[in-house]
Amino acid sequence: MKEFTYVITDPVGIHARPAGVLAKLVKPLESKVVIWKGDKSAEAKKLMAVMGLGVKQNDEVKVTIEGPTEDADAATVENFFKENF
């Protein structure tokens, strides 16, 4: 399992548009991608679950990636976070 933490810098946090793009990005991946905010978690491909986390600017999230292609998938997801959140 791979994981990374990220502090959200987007002024409106994780909102609908980039969360939707994230869901589309992770859907074809072989790895399971989960976003954690505190003790709450959401699978990244489930848009409404991700939105339900209520992630705001300056919140720290942990992202876990687990699966057969986790190394490449982790790099893809981490790069997406840096460019969009």
C-alpha positions as CSV (number, residue, x, y, z in Angstrom):
1,M,0.0,0.0,0.0
2,K,1.2,3.5,-0.9
3,E,0.0,6.6,0.9
4,F,0.7,10.3,0.9
5,T,-0.7,13.3,2.8
6,Y,-1.6,16.6,1.2
7,V,-2.7,20.0,2.6
8,I,-5.5,21.4,0.4
9,T,-4.5,24.8,-1.0
10,D,-7.6,25.4,-3.2
11,P,-9.6,28.3,-1.7
12,V,-12.9,26.3,-1.9
13,G,-11.4,22.9,-0.9
14,I,-12.3,19.7,-2.7
15,H,-15.3,20.9,-4.7
16,A,-17.5,19.3,-7.4
17,R,-15.6,20.0,-10.6
18,P,-12.1,18.7,-9.6
19,A,-13.6,15.9,-7.5
20,G,-15.5,14.8,-10.6
21,V,-12.3,14.8,-12.7
22,L,-10.6,12.9,-9.9
23,A,-13.3,10.2,-9.9
24,K,-12.9,9.8,-13.7
25,L,-9.2,9.6,-13.3
26,V,-9.2,6.8,-10.7
27,K,-12.1,4.8,-12.2
28,P,-10.0,2.8,-14.7
29,L,-7.1,2.3,-12.3
30,E,-6.5,-1.2,-10.9
31,S,-5.7,0.2,-7.5
32,K,-8.3,1.2,-4.8
33,V,-7.8,4.9,-4.0
34,V,-9.2,6.2,-0.7
35,I,-9.2,9.7,0.7
36,W,-9.1,10.2,4.5
37,K,-10.0,13.3,6.4
38,G,-9.5,12.5,10.1
39,D,-11.3,9.2,10.7
40,K,-13.7,9.6,7.8
41,S,-12.9,8.1,4.4
42,A,-14.2,7.9,0.9
43,E,-13.3,5.9,-2.1
44,A,-12.0,8.4,-4.7
45,K,-14.2,7.1,-7.5
46,K,-17.4,7.9,-5.6
47,L,-18.0,11.6,-6.2
48,M,-20.7,12.0,-3.6
49,A,-18.7,10.3,-0.9
50,V,-15.7,12.5,-1.6
51,M,-17.9,15.6,-1.4
52,G,-19.4,14.3,1.8
53,L,-15.9,14.5,3.5
54,G,-16.3,18.3,3.5
55,V,-12.7,19.0,2.8
56,K,-11.9,22.7,3.1
57,Q,-8.8,24.9,2.3
58,N,-5.9,24.1,4.7
59,D,-7.3,20.7,5.7
60,E,-4.8,17.8,5.6
61,V,-6.0,14.7,3.9
62,K,-4.3,11.3,3.6
63,V,-4.7,9.3,0.4
64,T,-4.1,5.6,0.3
65,I,-3.5,3.6,-2.9
66,E,-3.6,-0.2,-2.8
67,G,-3.5,-2.6,-5.7
68,P,-1.4,-4.4,-8.3
69,T,-0.3,-1.1,-10.0
70,E,-0.1,1.0,-6.8
71,D,3.3,2.6,-7.6
72,A,2.3,4.1,-10.9
73,D,-1.3,4.9,-9.6
74,A,0.1,6.7,-6.6
75,A,2.3,8.9,-8.7
76,T,-0.7,9.7,-11.0
77,V,-3.0,10.6,-8.1
78,E,-0.4,12.6,-6.2
79,N,0.4,14.6,-9.3
80,F,-3.3,15.3,-9.8
81,F,-3.7,16.6,-6.2
82,K,-0.7,18.9,-6.6
83,E,-2.1,20.3,-9.9
84,N,-5.8,20.6,-8.8
85,F,-6.2,21.0,-5.1
